Amino acid sequence: MTTAPDGFFGIMVSWWKKGLRMGYHATTPGLLRGRVMLLNGLSIIASLSVIVFSITYALIGYQYYYGPLYIIPVAVLVLWLNSRGLFGAARNSYLIGSLIVISYWCYEGRGNGNEFTLIAIATMATLILEKRHMIILSNLLCFLIFVLFKVYDSQTPFIPDPHINYNVVPTVILLNTVAVVSFQIAFFRDLAKHYDEKLTVKYNEVQAVQEELKSNNEEIKAINEKLHGLTGQLEAMVKEKTLELQTYIDAIDVNLYSTINDPEGNFVQVNDQLVKASGYTREELMGKHYTLLATPAHQEASADQRRASLLAGKAWRGEVEHKSKQGELYWFDCVVMPIAYENGRANGFLSIGLPITERKLHEQLREKTHLVLESIAFNASHKIRGPMARIKGLSYLIQRDFLKKEEYSAIAARFTVCADELSMATSELVNFVYNHQKLMNPERTASSAS
């Protein structure tokens, strides 16, 4: 039982808040939201107060007891317009409708003090209108209606209603007007306090954010100074590494062959050493395929292995045989590596080669010398060892006295034949070695002959 009043009071408060928030929207500016809520509150209070007045007038037998109810349609229209977001139309409807109804009250209920409600209308116009000239115009209109009524009331005979206590009713209406004005003032005071508290909270939040920003700025400044120092160190390191890299590049350009090819294998960049070794000009090489320099034997021997390694994104290393423009062969130990290998495809290839032409020539010379030595051994075996064996055999027969005197002449002739065979074999061997030396090193042979 004790919860019933609280429940009723809670319901009334809930309805009151709902009525105030008709047409309320969070995106509406704060001052406009306050004016909408004020207009809703005045409409609700006006409706409730005129109902009380009408009931009171009816109870005391006042013939125009229904007169106060004329303001209710205006209040309902205002609430409906606000609920639709038509605040301008609601504001104008309230001002115009209130002035018309109050003017009628003043004429119908003379002596009741209805003209004092014009004060509430003037105060309300000050609070709900935006433009200053409209506020002044509304107040002047209220003042004009008040003056006209006073002139009319002073010149027109007045017949009092016996049911009305004209000493009490005007005072009640005046107090009601004061209450309405007080409500308006209190409402805007609470509204101002509400927004002041919100502004204070926002101000404190802004101050906290500013302090945080100040702290962050100091941290950023310290970080920037540190980064500036690191940038200087990084620039020094980059400069040092650039010089070091340039030294390596210069060393490569002086001692090694280097090229850069596009994904199709065409020359994009060649260094001076390769240009010099190839016999072509740089312009003749640029844009040409690398097979321009490779010999057919080298292409067939290493193409598949090299292609498989490079397509897998791996470097390839091998000995490469090239042929110059003049037809001379030269070799280098080559490393080919993909450049910026992305999305399953290289953007190009870098080739670096160490010249090994002299080594390859020595290897070829060693192979040829080995063949010569084998040939010499063969000749010594067949053309020298044969006569030597026969001489040794004949000498054995002489030492053992196995020969007759008449056979010595034949043995001597046989010795002569063996000596001629040895002389011929030795001459052939000397000529063979000389011809081989001439073939292997023609310049040295020519200088020795001279």
C-alpha positions as CSV (number, residue, x, y, z in Angstrom):
1,M,0.0,0.0,0.0
2,T,2.8,2.4,0.7
3,T,4.2,1.8,-2.8
4,A,1.1,3.1,-4.6
5,P,1.8,6.8,-4.1
6,D,5.4,6.3,-5.1
7,G,4.3,4.4,-8.1
8,F,1.7,7.0,-9.1
9,F,4.3,9.7,-8.6
10,G,6.8,7.8,-10.6
11,I,4.3,7.4,-13.5
12,M,3.5,11.2,-13.4
13,V,7.2,12.0,-13.5
14,S,7.7,9.6,-16.4
15,W,4.8,11.2,-18.3
16,W,6.2,14.7,-17.5
17,K,9.6,13.8,-18.9
18,K,8.1,12.2,-22.0
19,G,6.0,15.3,-22.5
20,L,9.1,17.5,-22.2
21,R,11.1,15.4,-24.6
22,M,8.5,15.5,-27.4
23,G,10.5,16.5,-30.6
24,Y,13.8,16.0,-28.7
25,H,16.7,14.9,-30.9
26,A,20.4,14.5,-29.9
27,T,21.6,16.2,-33.1
28,T,19.5,19.4,-32.4
29,P,21.6,22.3,-31.0
30,G,21.5,22.6,-27.2
31,L,19.7,25.9,-27.0
32,L,17.0,24.8,-29.5
33,R,16.4,21.6,-27.5
34,G,15.9,23.8,-24.4
35,R,13.4,26.0,-26.1
36,V,11.5,22.9,-27.4
37,M,11.4,21.4,-23.9
38,L,10.2,24.8,-22.4
39,L,7.4,25.1,-25.0
40,N,6.3,21.5,-24.2
41,G,6.4,22.2,-20.5
42,L,4.3,25.4,-20.8
43,S,1.8,23.7,-23.0
44,I,1.4,20.9,-20.4
45,I,1.2,23.2,-17.5
46,A,-1.3,25.5,-19.3
47,S,-3.5,22.6,-20.1
48,L,-3.5,21.3,-16.5
49,S,-4.0,24.7,-14.9
50,V,-7.0,25.7,-17.2
51,I,-8.7,22.3,-16.4
52,V,-8.3,23.2,-12.7
53,F,-9.7,26.7,-13.3
54,S,-12.7,25.3,-15.3
55,I,-13.6,22.8,-12.6
56,T,-13.3,25.5,-10.0
57,Y,-15.5,27.9,-12.0
58,A,-18.1,25.2,-12.6
59,L,-18.2,24.4,-8.9
60,I,-18.9,28.0,-7.9
61,G,-21.5,28.4,-10.7
62,Y,-19.6,30.8,-13.0
63,Q,-21.4,31.0,-16.3
64,Y,-18.3,31.1,-18.4
65,Y,-16.6,28.2,-16.7
66,Y,-15.6,26.7,-20.0
67,G,-13.6,29.7,-21.2
68,P,-10.2,28.6,-19.8
69,L,-10.5,25.3,-21.9
70,Y,-10.0,27.3,-25.1
71,I,-6.3,27.2,-24.6
72,I,-6.2,23.3,-24.7
73,P,-6.5,23.0,-28.5
74,V,-3.6,25.4,-28.9
75,A,-1.5,23.4,-26.4
76,V,-2.3,20.1,-28.1
77,L,-1.4,21.5,-31.5
78,V,1.9,22.8,-30.1
79,L,2.8,19.3,-28.7
80,W,1.8,17.6,-32.0
81,L,3.9,20.0,-34.1
82,N,6.9,19.6,-31.8
83,S,6.6,15.8,-32.0
84,R,6.9,16.2,-35.8
85,G,10.0,18.3,-35.4
86,L,8.2,21.5,-36.6
87,F,9.4,23.7,-33.8
88,G,9.0,27.0,-35.7
89,A,5.4,26.2,-36.5
90,A,4.7,25.1,-32.9
91,R,6.3,28.3,-31.5
92,N,4.3,30.6,-33.8
93,S,1.1,28.6,-33.1
94,Y,1.6,29.0,-29.4
95,L,2.2,32.7,-29.5
96,I,-0.7,33.5,-31.9
97,G,-3.1,31.1,-30.3
98,S,-2.3,32.3,-26.8
99,L,-2.8,35.9,-27.7
100,I,-6.1,35.2,-29.3
101,V,-7.4,33.1,-26.4
102,I,-6.1,35.6,-23.8
103,S,-7.7,38.5,-25.6
104,Y,-11.0,36.6,-25.5
105,W,-10.5,35.8,-21.8
106,C,-9.9,39.5,-21.1
107,Y,-13.2,40.4,-22.9
108,E,-15.3,37.6,-21.5
109,G,-14.0,37.4,-18.0
110,R,-13.6,41.1,-17.2
111,G,-12.6,41.8,-13.6
112,N,-10.8,38.4,-13.3
113,G,-7.3,39.7,-14.0
114,N,-6.9,37.7,-17.2
115,E,-4.9,40.6,-18.7
116,F,-2.0,39.7,-16.3
117,T,-1.4,36.5,-18.3
118,L,-0.1,38.7,-21.1
119,I,3.0,39.1,-18.8
120,A,3.6,35.4,-19.0
121,I,3.2,35.5,-22.8
122,A,5.7,38.3,-23.1
123,T,8.2,36.5,-20.9
124,M,7.7,33.3,-22.9
125,A,8.3,35.1,-26.2
126,T,11.6,36.3,-24.8
127,L,12.7,32.8,-24.1
128,I,11.5,30.9,-27.1
129,L,12.1,33.4,-29.9
130,E,15.6,33.6,-31.5
131,K,15.7,36.9,-33.3
132,R,15.8,40.1,-31.2
133,H,13.4,42.1,-33.3
134,M,10.8,39.3,-33.1
135,I,11.1,39.4,-29.3
136,I,10.6,43.1,-29.2
137,L,7.7,42.9,-31.6
138,S,6.0,40.2,-29.5
139,N,6.4,42.2,-26.3
140,L,5.0,45.3,-27.9
141,L,2.1,43.3,-29.2
142,C,1.4,42.1,-25.6
143,F,1.7,45.6,-24.3
144,L,-0.7,46.9,-27.0
145,I,-3.3,44.3,-26.2
146,F,-3.0,45.1,-22.5
147,V,-3.4,48.9,-23.1
148,L,-6.4,48.4,-25.5
149,F,-8.1,46.2,-22.9
150,K,-7.5,48.7,-20.2
151,V,-9.0,51.5,-22.4
152,Y,-12.0,49.3,-23.3
153,D,-12.4,48.2,-19.6
154,S,-12.4,51.9,-18.4
155,Q,-15.0,53.0,-20.9
156,T,-17.3,50.1,-21.0
157,P,-19.8,49.4,-18.1
158,F,-19.0,46.2,-16.3
159,I,-21.7,43.9,-14.8
160,P,-20.1,41.7,-12.1
161,D,-21.0,38.0,-11.8
162,P,-22.4,37.4,-8.3
163,H,-20.7,34.0,-8.2
164,I,-17.2,35.5,-8.6
165,N,-15.2,37.0,-5.7
166,Y,-13.4,39.7,-7.6
167,N,-11.1,40.3,-4.6
168,V,-9.8,36.7,-4.8
169,V,-9.9,35.6,-8.4
170,P,-7.7,38.3,-9.9
171,T,-5.1,37.6,-7.2
172,V,-5.3,33.9,-8.0
173,I,-4.8,34.6,-11.7
174,L,-1.9,37.0,-10.9
175,L,-0.3,34.3,-8.7
176,N,-0.8,31.8,-11.6
177,T,0.9,34.2,-13.9
178,V,3.8,34.6,-11.5
179,A,4.0,30.8,-11.2
180,V,4.2,30.4,-15.0
181,V,6.9,33.1,-15.2
182,S,8.7,31.5,-12.3
183,F,8.5,28.1,-14.0
184,Q,10.1,29.7,-17.1
185,I,12.9,31.3,-15.1
186,A,13.5,28.1,-13.1
187,F,13.4,25.9,-16.2
188,F,16.0,28.0,-18.0
189,R,18.0,28.3,-14.7
190,D,18.1,24.5,-14.5
191,L,18.8,24.2,-18.2
192,A,21.7,26.7,-17.8
193,K,22.9,24.8,-14.8
194,H,22.7,21.5,-16.8
195,Y,24.7,22.8,-19.7
196,D,27.1,24.6,-17.3
197,E,27.8,21.2,-15.7
198,K,28.2,19.6,-19.1
199,L,30.5,22.4,-20.2
200,T,32.5,22.0,-17.0
201,V,32.9,18.3,-17.6
202,K,33.8,18.9,-21.2
203,Y,36.2,21.7,-20.2
204,N,37.8,19.3,-17.7
205,E,38.0,16.7,-20.4
206,V,39.5,19.2,-22.8
207,Q,42.0,20.3,-20.1
208,A,42.9,16.6,-19.5
209,V,43.3,16.1,-23.2
210,Q,45.4,19.2,-23.5
211,E,47.6,18.0,-20.7
212,E,47.9,14.7,-22.3
213,L,48.7,16.4,-25.7
214,K,51.3,18.5,-23.9
215,S,52.9,15.4,-22.4
216,N,52.6,13.6,-25.8
217,N,54.2,16.6,-27.5
218,E,57.1,16.6,-25.1
219,E,57.5,12.9,-25.7
220,I,57.2,13.4,-29.5
221,K,59.8,16.2,-29.2
222,A,62.1,13.9,-27.3
223,I,61.6,11.1,-29.8
224,N,62.1,13.6,-32.7
225,E,65.4,14.7,-31.1
226,K,66.4,11.1,-30.6
227,L,65.3,10.2,-34.2
228,H,67.3,13.3,-35.4
229,G,70.4,11.9,-33.7
230,L,69.7,8.4,-35.1
231,T,69.1,9.9,-38.5
232,G,72.5,11.6,-38.4
233,Q,74.1,8.3,-37.4
234,L,72.1,6.5,-40.1
235,E,73.2,9.0,-42.7
236,A,76.8,8.6,-41.6
237,M,76.5,4.8,-41.8
238,V,74.8,5.0,-45.2
239,K,77.5,7.3,-46.4
240,E,80.2,5.0,-45.1
241,K,78.5,1.9,-46.6
242,T,77.9,3.7,-49.8
243,L,81.6,4.5,-50.1
244,E,82.4,0.9,-49.2
245,L,79.9,-0.4,-51.7
246,Q,81.3,2.0,-54.4
247,T,84.7,0.6,-53.6
248,Y,83.4,-2.9,-54.2
249,I,81.7,-1.8,-57.4
250,D,84.9,-0.1,-58.6
251,A,86.9,-3.3,-57.8
252,I,84.3,-5.3,-59.7
253,D,84.5,-3.0,-62.7
254,V,88.3,-3.2,-62.7
255,N,88.7,-6.9,-62.1
256,L,85.4,-8.7,-63.0
257,Y,82.9,-8.9,-65.7
258,S,79.4,-7.7,-64.7
259,T,76.1,-7.3,-66.5
260,I,72.5,-6.7,-65.7
261,N,69.8,-8.3,-67.9
262,D,66.1,-7.8,-68.0
263,P,63.8,-10.8,-67.4
264,E,64.0,-11.8,-71.1
265,G,67.8,-11.9,-70.9
266,N,68.6,-8.7,-72.8
267,F,71.5,-6.6,-71.7
268,V,70.5,-3.5,-69.6
269,Q,73.9,-2.7,-68.2
270,V,77.5,-3.9,-69.0
271,N,80.7,-2.8,-67.4
272,D,83.9,-1.8,-69.2
273,Q,85.7,-5.1,-68.7
274,L,83.1,-7.1,-70.5
275,V,82.9,-4.5,-73.3
276,K,86.7,-4.8,-73.7
277,A,86.8,-8.6,-73.6
278,S,83.8,-9.0,-76.0
279,G,85.2,-6.7,-78.7
280,Y,81.8,-5.1,-79.1
281,T,80.9,-1.5,-78.3
282,R,78.5,-0.8,-75.4
283,E,75.9,0.4,-77.9
284,E,76.2,-2.8,-79.8
285,L,75.6,-4.9,-76.6
286,M,72.7,-2.8,-75.0
287,G,69.3,-4.4,-75.7
288,K,70.9,-7.6,-77.2
289,H,70.3,-11.1,-75.9
290,Y,73.1,-12.6,-73.8
291,T,73.4,-15.5,-76.4
292,L,75.1,-13.0,-78.7
293,L,78.3,-13.7,-76.7
294,A,77.7,-17.3,-75.6
295,T,79.1,-20.1,-77.8
296,P,76.7,-22.8,-79.0
297,A,78.5,-25.4,-77.0
298,H,78.1,-23.4,-73.8
299,Q,74.4,-22.7,-74.4
300,E,73.6,-26.4,-74.9
301,A,75.7,-27.5,-71.9
302,S,74.4,-25.1,-69.2
303,A,71.1,-23.6,-70.4
304,D,68.8,-26.1,-68.7
305,Q,70.6,-26.1,-65.3
306,R,70.8,-22.3,-65.3
307,R,67.2,-21.8,-66.2
308,A,66.0,-24.2,-63.5
309,S,68.0,-22.5,-60.8
310,L,67.0,-19.0,-61.8
311,L,63.3,-19.9,-62.1
312,A,63.5,-21.3,-58.6
313,G,64.8,-17.9,-57.4
314,K,68.2,-19.3,-56.7
315,A,71.6,-18.1,-57.9
316,W,73.5,-20.2,-60.5
317,R,77.3,-20.6,-60.7
318,G,79.3,-22.1,-63.5
319,E,82.1,-21.6,-66.0
320,V,81.0,-19.7,-69.1
321,E,82.6,-19.7,-72.5
322,H,82.1,-16.6,-74.6
323,K,83.2,-15.7,-78.1
324,S,84.4,-12.2,-78.9
325,K,83.4,-10.2,-82.0
326,Q,86.8,-11.1,-83.5
327,G,86.2,-14.8,-82.9
328,E,88.5,-15.3,-79.9
329,L,87.3,-17.4,-77.0
330,Y,87.4,-16.2,-73.4
331,W,86.2,-17.8,-70.2
332,F,85.0,-16.6,-66.8
333,D,83.7,-18.1,-63.6
334,C,80.2,-16.7,-63.5
335,V,77.5,-16.2,-60.8
336,V,74.0,-15.2,-62.0
337,M,71.4,-14.2,-59.4
338,P,67.8,-12.9,-59.6
339,I,67.1,-9.2,-58.8
340,A,64.0,-8.4,-56.6
341,Y,62.5,-11.8,-57.0
342,E,58.7,-11.2,-56.3
343,N,55.4,-12.9,-57.3
344,G,57.2,-15.8,-58.8
345,R,59.1,-13.8,-61.3
346,A,62.5,-11.9,-61.2
347,N,62.7,-8.3,-62.3
348,G,66.1,-8.9,-63.8
349,F,69.4,-10.8,-63.4
350,L,72.8,-9.7,-62.2
351,S,75.8,-11.6,-63.6
352,I,79.3,-11.3,-62.1
353,G,82.2,-13.2,-63.7
354,L,85.9,-13.7,-62.7
355,P,88.1,-14.0,-65.8
356,I,89.6,-17.5,-66.1
357,T,90.8,-17.3,-69.7
358,E,94.5,-17.8,-68.8
359,R,93.6,-20.7,-66.5
360,K,91.5,-22.4,-69.2
361,L,94.4,-21.9,-71.8
362,H,96.8,-23.5,-69.3
363,E,94.4,-26.4,-68.9
364,Q,94.2,-26.8,-72.6
365,L,97.9,-26.6,-72.9
366,R,98.3,-29.2,-70.2
367,E,95.9,-31.5,-72.0
368,K,97.8,-31.1,-75.3
369,T,101.2,-31.6,-73.5
370,H,99.8,-34.8,-72.0
371,L,98.9,-36.0,-75.4
372,V,102.4,-35.1,-76.7
373,L,104.0,-37.0,-73.9
374,E,101.9,-40.0,-74.7
375,S,102.9,-39.7,-78.3
376,I,106.6,-39.4,-77.4
377,A,106.2,-42.5,-75.2
378,F,104.6,-44.3,-78.0
379,N,107.4,-43.4,-80.5
380,A,110.0,-44.3,-78.0
381,S,108.4,-47.6,-77.5
382,H,108.1,-48.5,-81.1
383,K,110.8,-46.7,-83.0
384,I,113.7,-46.6,-80.4
385,R,113.2,-49.7,-78.2
386,G,113.0,-52.0,-81.2
387,P,116.4,-51.1,-82.6
388,M,117.9,-51.0,-79.1
389,A,116.6,-54.5,-78.4
390,R,118.1,-55.8,-81.6
391,I,121.5,-54.2,-80.8
392,K,121.4,-55.7,-77.4
393,G,120.6,-59.1,-78.9
394,L,123.4,-58.9,-81.4
395,S,125.8,-57.8,-78.7
396,Y,124.9,-60.8,-76.6
397,L,125.7,-63.1,-79.5
398,I,129.1,-61.5,-80.0
399,Q,129.9,-61.7,-76.3
400,R,129.1,-65.4,-76.2
401,D,131.1,-66.2,-79.3
402,F,128.0,-67.7,-80.9
403,L,128.9,-66.1,-84.3
404,K,131.2,-67.3,-87.0
405,K,133.8,-65.0,-88.5
406,E,132.0,-64.9,-91.8
407,E,128.9,-63.6,-90.0
408,Y,130.5,-60.5,-88.5
409,S,130.1,-58.6,-91.7
410,A,126.3,-59.3,-91.6
411,I,126.2,-58.4,-87.9
412,A,128.0,-55.1,-88.6
413,A,125.6,-54.3,-91.4
414,R,122.8,-55.1,-89.0
415,F,124.3,-52.7,-86.4
416,T,124.4,-50.0,-89.1
417,V,120.7,-50.5,-89.9
418,C,119.8,-50.3,-86.2
419,A,121.9,-47.1,-85.8
420,D,120.1,-45.6,-88.9
421,E,116.7,-46.5,-87.3
422,L,117.8,-44.9,-84.0
423,S,119.0,-41.8,-85.8
424,M,115.8,-41.5,-87.8
425,A,113.6,-42.0,-84.6
426,T,115.6,-39.4,-82.7
427,S,115.3,-36.9,-85.5
428,E,111.5,-37.5,-85.7
429,L,111.2,-37.1,-82.0
430,V,113.2,-33.8,-82.0
431,N,111.1,-32.5,-84.9
432,F,107.9,-33.5,-83.1
433,V,108.8,-31.8,-79.9
434,Y,109.9,-28.7,-81.8
435,N,106.6,-28.6,-83.8
436,H,104.6,-29.0,-80.6
437,Q,106.4,-26.1,-78.8
438,K,105.8,-24.0,-81.9
439,L,102.1,-24.8,-81.8
440,M,101.8,-24.2,-78.0
441,N,103.9,-21.0,-77.8
442,P,104.6,-19.5,-81.2
443,E,105.9,-16.2,-79.8
444,R,108.5,-18.0,-77.6
445,T,109.5,-20.3,-80.4
446,A,110.0,-17.4,-82.8
447,S,112.1,-15.5,-80.3
448,S,114.3,-18.6,-79.6
449,A,114.8,-19.1,-83.3
450,S,115.9,-15.5,-83.9
